[in-house]
Amino acid sequence: MESKATDFNLPHRVDNGLAVWEEFKELTAKYNCISLGEGAPATMPPQFLVDDLMDAIKEGPANNQYTRSFGNPTLASKVAEVYGKKLCRTIDPLNEVNIGVGAFYVISDLLMTFVDPAAKEEVLVFEPSYPCYYDHIQYAGGVVKGAPLDLKDGKWVFNPDTFRKALNSKTKVFIFNNAQNPTGKIFTKDELLQIGEILKEFPNVIVISDEVYDFLTFDGQPFIPFASLGDNFNRTVTVYSGGKLFNATGWKCGWAIGPQQLVKPAGVLTYTSIYCTTTPIQVAMARSLDRIYKNDYKDGKNYVDTVCKEFQDVRDLFASELQKIDLPVKTISCESGYFMMLDVSACTDLIPERFKASHDFEEGSEPAAVSKNRFFMEDGRVPLDLAFCRWIAVTRGVVMMPCSLFYHKTSAIREDKYARLAICKGWDTSMKAVQRLLRTI
């Protein structure tokens, strides 16, 4: 006898909708695609980090047990030393550094600390935006507010007027992603100064500056931490990722740096939710942070410069080779990070109607359907970039991400003209993806 399911009336802290990337993971598996979707590097971490981890594990019991909740003292001290130079100040490792299970967790931890759900406080982001911010904000009980980034003359720019209008007395946090995902934009010093001046009108707004790609810049572009300018440090918690830095995203270790009055309460939440971050990984990263700028990694170059060149070479590969594709797409060069974007707006008439007319684009003769992101533009259309990415996955075996999914569900500024592709998959995988897109294999 079949039992009746019980309705447990679970609390609704985050939407039960499909995660942005789940559909494209299923498309990758079903159609044997090369995935340029997620930002997971296809290269190994540096051998010195692997060796440091193995040494840390073997050295004795202490490195395999619980450690300090706010961060292992060895890593906290090294983070304070290395990033204090970037932020142009002396950092107190015991009071101004908090280490958590990756930057992803650290940002969620900060929002849970700063946002009062009873007050319906707003959290401002630039859009298009890293989609996980929206879930973090909802989980913390905040209200998402978006300010647009616009593409002008091939460059992403922010409009000071629209940014200023998005701020108000209910704004509690501004999540500032620099370099920005998905656009790959690095904010210039002039832009940073403009943002800082505007925020002076709102002294109670806390800035979470997500700078996980700070080391990964292209074409000699300088990177300036927001907290290094003026008195921005006093209102800013800057977040970094050891996983991104060391091409070890699965190791899940990130850190936050900021004034004690903001960092210490977040550390208390770290203690109550995860207690501590993996001890030997913290010890290994502390030791490896000493090595990333030594010119003995490869061909007389240091680790960071080597990684930057490898990523920039892949970016340039896509930029040059996709000019040869039989589709009217335009590459938009990125300045930093794991991703670049394509303008696919001219492809409308080339995409088969079944991809544009419905989310149920798979034909009846095909195997079981993949899960679908089922949302529409304000005029009722299936987003153009979503249709494009599905079409390319099914017909050319390459997965990209539609940037219309990088806006909040309530956003009034959603665009559907762009697709995001990852440049972190290494030369060989990227070349195979290019060959599939060009139909040369």
C-alpha positions as CSV (number, residue, x, y, z in Angstrom):
1,M,0.0,0.0,0.0
2,E,1.4,3.4,-1.0
3,S,1.7,5.8,1.9
4,K,0.6,9.4,1.6
5,A,3.3,12.0,1.5
6,T,3.3,14.3,4.5
7,D,3.4,18.1,4.0
8,F,6.1,19.2,6.5
9,N,5.5,22.9,5.7
10,L,9.2,23.7,5.5
11,P,10.4,27.3,5.8
12,H,11.0,29.0,2.4
13,R,14.4,30.6,2.9
14,V,15.6,30.3,-0.8
15,D,13.7,29.6,-4.0
16,N,13.2,26.0,-5.0
17,G,13.8,26.8,-8.6
18,L,16.5,25.2,-10.8
19,A,20.0,26.5,-10.1
20,V,21.2,28.4,-13.1
21,W,23.9,25.9,-14.1
22,E,22.0,22.7,-13.5
23,E,20.3,22.7,-16.9
24,F,23.7,23.2,-18.6
25,K,25.4,20.4,-16.6
26,E,22.6,18.1,-17.9
27,L,23.0,19.4,-21.4
28,T,26.8,18.8,-21.2
29,A,26.2,15.2,-20.1
30,K,23.4,14.4,-22.5
31,Y,25.0,15.8,-25.7
32,N,28.6,15.1,-24.8
33,C,29.5,18.8,-24.8
34,I,32.7,20.6,-23.9
35,S,31.6,22.8,-21.1
36,L,32.6,26.4,-21.1
37,G,29.9,27.1,-18.5
38,E,31.2,26.9,-14.9
39,G,34.3,28.6,-13.7
40,A,36.2,25.4,-12.7
41,P,39.7,25.4,-14.0
42,A,40.8,22.3,-16.0
43,T,44.4,22.6,-14.7
44,M,46.1,21.2,-11.6
45,P,47.0,23.4,-8.6
46,P,50.7,24.3,-8.5
47,Q,52.8,21.3,-7.3
48,F,54.2,23.4,-4.5
49,L,50.7,23.8,-3.0
50,V,50.1,20.0,-3.3
51,D,53.4,19.3,-1.6
52,D,52.7,21.8,1.1
53,L,49.3,20.1,1.8
54,M,50.9,16.7,2.0
55,D,53.6,17.9,4.3
56,A,51.0,19.6,6.5
57,I,49.0,16.4,6.8
58,K,52.1,14.3,7.6
59,E,53.7,16.7,10.2
60,G,51.6,15.5,13.1
61,P,48.2,15.5,14.8
62,A,47.8,19.3,15.2
63,N,47.4,20.0,11.5
64,N,44.7,17.3,11.2
65,Q,42.5,18.6,14.0
66,Y,40.1,21.5,14.7
67,T,41.8,24.9,14.4
68,R,40.8,28.4,15.4
69,S,37.3,29.3,14.2
70,F,38.3,32.7,12.8
71,G,41.2,31.1,10.9
72,N,44.3,29.1,11.5
73,P,46.8,31.6,13.0
74,T,49.5,30.7,10.4
75,L,47.2,31.5,7.5
76,A,45.6,34.5,9.2
77,S,49.1,36.0,9.8
78,K,50.2,35.3,6.2
79,V,47.0,36.8,4.8
80,A,47.5,39.9,6.9
81,E,51.0,40.2,5.7
82,V,50.4,39.7,1.9
83,Y,47.1,41.5,1.6
84,G,48.1,44.3,4.0
85,K,50.5,45.4,1.2
86,K,47.7,45.4,-1.3
87,L,45.4,47.4,0.9
88,C,48.2,49.8,1.9
89,R,47.8,49.3,5.7
90,T,48.8,47.1,8.6
91,I,46.2,44.3,9.1
92,D,45.6,42.8,12.5
93,P,45.5,39.0,11.8
94,L,43.6,38.2,14.9
95,N,40.8,40.8,14.6
96,E,40.6,41.9,11.0
97,V,40.8,38.6,9.2
98,N,38.2,35.8,9.0
99,I,38.8,32.6,7.1
100,G,35.9,30.4,5.8
101,V,35.0,27.6,3.5
102,G,35.6,29.5,0.3
103,A,34.7,33.0,-0.8
104,F,31.2,31.7,-1.6
105,Y,30.6,30.9,2.1
106,V,32.4,34.0,3.4
107,I,30.0,36.3,1.4
108,S,26.9,34.4,2.6
109,D,28.3,34.6,6.2
110,L,28.8,38.4,5.9
111,L,25.3,39.0,4.6
112,M,23.8,36.9,7.4
113,T,25.8,39.1,9.8
114,F,24.9,42.5,8.3
115,V,21.3,42.2,7.1
116,D,18.3,42.5,9.4
117,P,15.5,40.5,7.8
118,A,12.8,42.2,9.9
119,A,13.8,45.6,8.4
120,K,13.6,44.5,4.7
121,E,17.0,46.0,4.2
122,E,18.3,46.3,0.6
123,V,21.5,44.8,-0.9
124,L,22.7,46.5,-4.0
125,V,24.6,44.7,-6.8
126,F,25.7,45.7,-10.3
127,E,23.8,43.7,-13.0
128,P,24.5,41.4,-14.8
129,S,25.7,39.8,-11.6
130,Y,27.1,36.5,-10.2
131,P,23.7,34.7,-9.6
132,C,24.6,33.2,-6.3
133,Y,24.5,36.6,-4.7
134,Y,20.7,36.6,-5.2
135,D,20.4,33.4,-3.2
136,H,22.7,34.7,-0.5
137,I,20.7,37.9,-0.2
138,Q,17.4,36.0,0.0
139,Y,18.7,33.6,2.6
140,A,19.9,36.5,4.7
141,G,16.4,38.1,4.5
142,G,17.5,41.0,2.3
143,V,15.9,42.6,-0.7
144,V,17.9,42.6,-4.0
145,K,18.4,46.0,-5.8
146,G,20.2,46.2,-9.1
147,A,22.2,48.9,-10.9
148,P,23.1,48.3,-14.5
149,L,26.4,48.0,-16.2
150,D,26.2,49.1,-19.8
151,L,28.3,48.1,-22.8
152,K,29.7,51.2,-24.6
153,D,32.3,51.0,-27.4
154,G,33.2,47.5,-26.4
155,K,33.7,48.3,-22.7
156,W,31.5,47.7,-19.7
157,V,30.9,51.0,-17.8
158,F,28.8,52.0,-14.8
159,N,26.6,55.0,-14.8
160,P,27.1,57.1,-11.6
161,D,23.6,58.5,-11.9
162,T,21.8,55.1,-12.0
163,F,24.1,53.9,-9.2
164,R,23.2,56.9,-7.1
165,K,19.5,56.4,-7.7
166,A,19.7,52.8,-6.7
167,L,20.9,53.8,-3.2
168,N,18.5,54.9,-0.5
169,S,17.9,54.9,3.2
170,K,17.0,51.2,3.2
171,T,20.3,50.1,1.5
172,K,22.4,48.2,4.0
173,V,25.0,46.5,1.9
174,F,26.6,47.1,-1.5
175,I,28.2,43.9,-3.0
176,F,30.9,45.2,-5.2
177,N,32.3,42.5,-7.5
178,N,35.6,43.7,-8.9
179,A,36.8,42.2,-11.3
180,Q,33.2,41.6,-12.2
181,N,31.6,38.3,-13.1
182,P,30.3,37.8,-15.7
183,T,31.6,40.8,-17.6
184,G,35.3,40.5,-16.7
185,K,35.3,44.3,-16.1
186,I,38.0,45.9,-13.9
187,F,36.9,49.2,-12.4
188,T,39.3,52.0,-13.0
189,K,40.7,54.2,-10.3
190,D,38.4,57.1,-11.4
191,E,35.4,54.8,-11.2
192,L,36.4,53.6,-7.7
193,L,36.7,57.2,-6.6
194,Q,33.3,58.0,-8.0
195,I,31.7,55.1,-6.2
196,G,33.5,56.1,-3.0
197,E,32.2,59.7,-3.3
198,I,28.6,58.6,-3.9
199,L,28.7,56.2,-1.0
200,K,29.8,59.1,1.3
201,E,26.1,60.2,1.1
202,F,25.2,56.9,2.7
203,P,27.5,56.4,5.7
204,N,25.6,53.4,7.0
205,V,26.1,51.3,3.9
206,I,28.5,48.4,4.3
207,V,30.6,47.4,1.3
208,I,31.4,43.7,0.6
209,S,34.1,44.0,-2.0
210,D,34.4,40.6,-3.8
211,E,37.9,40.7,-5.3
212,V,38.5,37.0,-5.9
213,Y,40.1,37.7,-9.3
214,D,42.4,40.5,-8.0
215,F,45.5,38.7,-9.1
216,L,44.2,37.6,-12.6
217,T,44.5,40.7,-14.7
218,F,45.2,41.0,-18.5
219,D,47.1,43.3,-20.8
220,G,49.0,44.9,-17.9
221,Q,45.7,46.3,-16.5
222,P,46.3,47.5,-12.9
223,F,44.0,46.3,-10.1
224,I,43.2,48.7,-7.3
225,P,41.4,47.3,-4.2
226,F,38.5,49.5,-3.2
227,A,39.4,49.4,0.4
228,S,42.9,50.8,-0.4
229,L,41.5,54.3,-1.4
230,G,40.7,57.0,1.1
231,D,38.9,55.8,4.2
232,N,37.0,53.1,2.3
233,F,38.6,50.4,4.5
234,N,36.4,51.6,7.5
235,R,33.2,50.5,5.8
236,T,34.5,47.6,3.6
237,V,35.1,43.9,4.0
238,T,37.2,42.6,1.1
239,V,36.8,38.9,0.2
240,Y,39.5,36.8,-1.5
241,S,39.6,33.2,-2.7
242,G,42.5,30.8,-2.1
243,G,40.7,28.4,-4.5
244,K,40.7,30.9,-7.3
245,L,44.3,32.0,-6.6
246,F,45.7,28.5,-6.6
247,N,43.4,26.9,-9.3
248,A,42.0,24.7,-6.5
249,T,38.4,25.7,-6.3
250,G,37.4,22.4,-4.7
251,W,39.6,23.1,-1.7
252,K,37.1,25.7,-0.5
253,C,39.2,28.2,1.4
254,G,38.6,32.0,1.3
255,W,39.2,35.0,3.6
256,A,37.7,38.3,4.5
257,I,39.6,41.3,5.6
258,G,38.1,44.4,7.1
259,P,37.6,46.5,10.3
260,Q,37.2,44.6,13.5
261,Q,33.6,45.8,14.1
262,L,32.5,44.1,10.8
263,V,34.8,41.1,10.7
264,K,34.6,39.8,14.3
265,P,30.7,39.4,14.3
266,A,31.0,37.5,11.0
267,G,33.6,35.3,12.6
268,V,31.2,34.4,15.4
269,L,28.7,33.3,12.8
270,T,31.5,31.2,11.2
271,Y,32.0,29.5,14.6
272,T,28.3,28.7,15.0
273,S,27.7,27.4,11.5
274,I,30.9,25.5,10.4
275,Y,33.1,25.9,13.5
276,C,36.3,26.0,11.4
277,T,37.8,25.6,7.9
278,T,39.9,22.6,7.0
279,T,43.2,22.9,9.0
280,P,45.8,21.3,6.6
281,I,44.5,23.3,3.7
282,Q,44.9,26.5,5.6
283,V,48.5,25.6,6.6
284,A,49.3,24.7,3.0
285,M,47.9,27.9,1.6
286,A,49.8,29.9,4.2
287,R,53.1,28.4,3.1
288,S,52.2,28.7,-0.6
289,L,51.4,32.4,-0.4
290,D,55.1,32.9,0.2
291,R,55.9,31.3,-3.2
292,I,53.4,32.8,-5.7
293,Y,55.6,35.8,-6.5
294,K,59.0,34.1,-6.6
295,N,60.4,34.0,-10.2
296,D,61.2,30.3,-10.1
297,Y,57.9,28.8,-11.1
298,K,58.2,28.4,-14.9
299,D,60.6,29.8,-17.4
300,G,61.9,32.3,-14.9
301,K,58.5,33.7,-14.2
302,N,56.5,33.6,-11.0
303,Y,53.3,31.6,-10.5
304,V,50.9,34.5,-10.8
305,D,52.4,35.9,-14.0
306,T,52.4,32.4,-15.5
307,V,48.7,31.9,-14.7
308,C,47.8,35.4,-16.1
309,K,49.5,34.6,-19.3
310,E,47.9,31.2,-19.7
311,F,44.4,32.7,-19.2
312,Q,45.1,35.7,-21.4
313,D,46.3,33.4,-24.2
314,V,43.0,31.5,-24.1
315,R,41.1,34.7,-24.1
316,D,43.0,35.9,-27.2
317,L,42.4,32.5,-28.8
318,F,38.6,32.9,-28.5
319,A,38.7,36.5,-29.6
320,S,40.7,35.7,-32.8
321,E,39.2,32.4,-33.8
322,L,35.6,33.2,-33.2
323,Q,35.9,36.0,-35.8
324,K,36.0,33.0,-38.3
325,I,32.7,31.4,-37.1
326,D,29.8,31.2,-39.5
327,L,27.6,33.1,-37.0
328,P,27.3,36.8,-36.5
329,V,28.7,36.9,-32.9
330,K,31.0,39.5,-31.5
331,T,33.5,38.7,-28.7
332,I,33.7,41.3,-25.9
333,S,37.2,41.3,-24.5
334,C,37.6,40.8,-20.7
335,E,40.1,42.5,-18.5
336,S,40.3,39.9,-15.8
337,G,38.8,36.7,-14.4
338,Y,37.6,33.4,-15.6
339,F,35.1,34.5,-18.2
340,M,34.5,36.5,-21.4
341,M,31.2,37.4,-23.2
342,L,29.8,37.1,-26.7
343,D,27.2,39.4,-28.2
344,V,24.7,37.1,-29.8
345,S,22.0,39.6,-30.6
346,A,22.4,39.3,-34.4
347,C,21.7,35.5,-34.3
348,T,18.0,35.8,-33.9
349,D,17.0,34.7,-37.4
350,L,19.4,31.8,-37.4
351,I,18.2,30.1,-34.3
352,P,15.7,27.3,-35.1
353,E,12.2,28.2,-34.0
354,R,11.9,25.3,-31.6
355,F,14.6,26.9,-29.4
356,K,12.9,30.3,-29.5
357,A,9.3,29.3,-29.2
358,S,9.3,27.2,-26.1
359,H,11.5,25.9,-23.3
360,D,10.6,22.4,-24.5
361,F,13.0,22.5,-27.4
362,E,14.0,18.9,-27.4
363,E,12.4,16.8,-30.1
364,G,10.2,13.8,-29.2
365,S,12.6,11.2,-30.6
366,E,15.4,12.3,-28.2
367,P,16.1,10.7,-24.9
368,A,14.7,12.0,-21.6
369,A,14.5,15.7,-21.5
370,V,17.0,17.8,-19.4
371,S,15.8,20.1,-16.6
372,K,14.9,23.6,-17.9
373,N,15.3,27.1,-16.7
374,R,11.7,28.2,-17.4
375,F,11.5,32.0,-17.4
376,F,10.6,34.6,-20.0
377,M,11.4,38.1,-20.8
378,E,8.9,40.8,-19.9
379,D,7.3,40.6,-23.4
380,G,6.8,36.8,-23.0
381,R,9.7,35.7,-25.2
382,V,12.1,32.9,-24.3
383,P,15.3,34.8,-23.8
384,L,17.4,35.0,-26.9
385,D,20.7,34.1,-25.2
386,L,19.1,31.1,-23.5
387,A,17.8,29.9,-26.9
388,F,21.2,30.5,-28.4
389,C,23.1,28.6,-25.7
390,R,20.7,25.6,-25.9
391,W,21.0,25.6,-29.7
392,I,24.8,25.7,-29.6
393,A,24.9,22.9,-27.0
394,V,22.7,20.6,-29.0
395,T,24.1,21.3,-32.4
396,R,27.8,22.0,-31.8
397,G,28.5,20.3,-28.5
398,V,29.7,23.4,-26.6
399,V,28.1,24.8,-23.5
400,M,28.1,28.5,-22.7
401,M,26.0,30.4,-20.1
402,P,23.2,32.8,-21.1
403,C,23.7,36.1,-19.3
404,S,19.9,36.8,-19.0
405,L,20.2,34.3,-16.1
406,F,22.6,36.7,-14.4
407,Y,19.9,39.1,-13.4
408,H,17.5,38.9,-10.5
409,K,14.1,37.5,-11.2
410,T,12.5,40.9,-10.4
411,S,15.1,42.9,-12.4
412,A,13.7,45.5,-14.7
413,I,17.0,45.9,-16.6
414,R,17.4,42.3,-17.8
415,E,19.3,41.9,-21.1
416,D,19.2,38.8,-23.3
417,K,21.9,39.6,-25.8
418,Y,25.0,38.0,-24.3
419,A,26.5,34.6,-23.6
420,R,29.3,33.9,-21.2
421,L,32.1,31.5,-21.9
422,A,34.8,30.3,-19.5
423,I,38.5,31.0,-20.4
424,C,39.8,28.9,-17.4
425,K,39.6,25.5,-19.1
426,G,43.2,25.5,-20.4
427,W,44.6,25.7,-24.0
428,D,43.8,22.1,-25.2
429,T,40.2,22.1,-24.0
430,S,39.6,25.6,-25.3
431,M,41.1,24.7,-28.7
432,K,38.8,21.7,-29.0
433,A,35.8,23.9,-28.1
434,V,36.9,26.4,-30.8
435,Q,37.1,23.6,-33.4
436,R,33.6,22.4,-32.5
437,L,32.2,25.9,-32.8
438,L,33.9,26.4,-36.1
439,R,32.9,22.9,-37.2
440,T,36.5,21.9,-38.1
441,I,36.2,18.6,-36.3
